Amino acid sequence: MNYKRFDIGINPGITLWIGKLGVDFTYQKGFLSMAGDQGKVYAQNLLLRLAYRF
């Protein structure tokens, strides 16, 4: 398959800060099919990030 390199999508998320520690939950959803006319394959990611504020 010849996958596309670029996509358009939405990235809703929330970050919770507890003191200097942060936890971020983000969901990424692509709107364009990565496979083009060959099928319906969409990019989807669920991210969990940890952060520390100096």
C-alpha positions in Angstrom: 0.0 0.0 0.0 1.1 3.5 -0.7 0.2 5.5 2.5 -0.3 9.2 2.5 2.2 11.3 4.5 -0.1 14.1 5.6 -3.5 14.2 7.4 -6.1 16.6 8.8 -7.5 15.9 12.2 -8.5 16.9 15.7 -6.6 16.5 19.0 -8.8 16.9 22.0 -7.1 16.4 25.4 -6.8 17.4 29.0 -3.9 18.1 31.3 -4.0 17.8 35.1 -1.4 19.5 37.1 -0.8 18.4 40.7 1.9 20.7 42.1 4.9 20.3 39.8 3.7 17.0 38.3 1.5 16.9 35.2 -0.5 14.1 33.5 -1.8 14.7 30.0 -4.4 12.6 28.1 -4.9 13.3 24.4 -6.8 11.6 21.6 -5.8 12.2 18.0 -8.2 11.4 15.1 -7.4 11.7 11.5 -10.2 12.7 9.0 -8.5 11.7 5.7 -8.1 8.0 4.7 -4.4 7.1 4.8 -4.9 4.5 2.0 -6.6 6.9 -0.4 -9.0 5.1 -2.7 -7.7 1.6 -1.7 -9.5 1.5 1.6 -10.7 3.3 4.8 -7.7 3.4 7.1 -7.7 6.4 9.5 -5.0 7.5 11.9 -6.0 7.3 15.6 -3.7 7.7 18.6 -4.3 7.8 22.4 -1.5 9.6 24.2 -0.6 9.5 27.9 2.2 12.0 28.8 3.8 12.7 32.1 5.5 16.1 32.8 7.5 17.8 35.5 7.5 21.6 35.9 10.9 23.1 37.0 
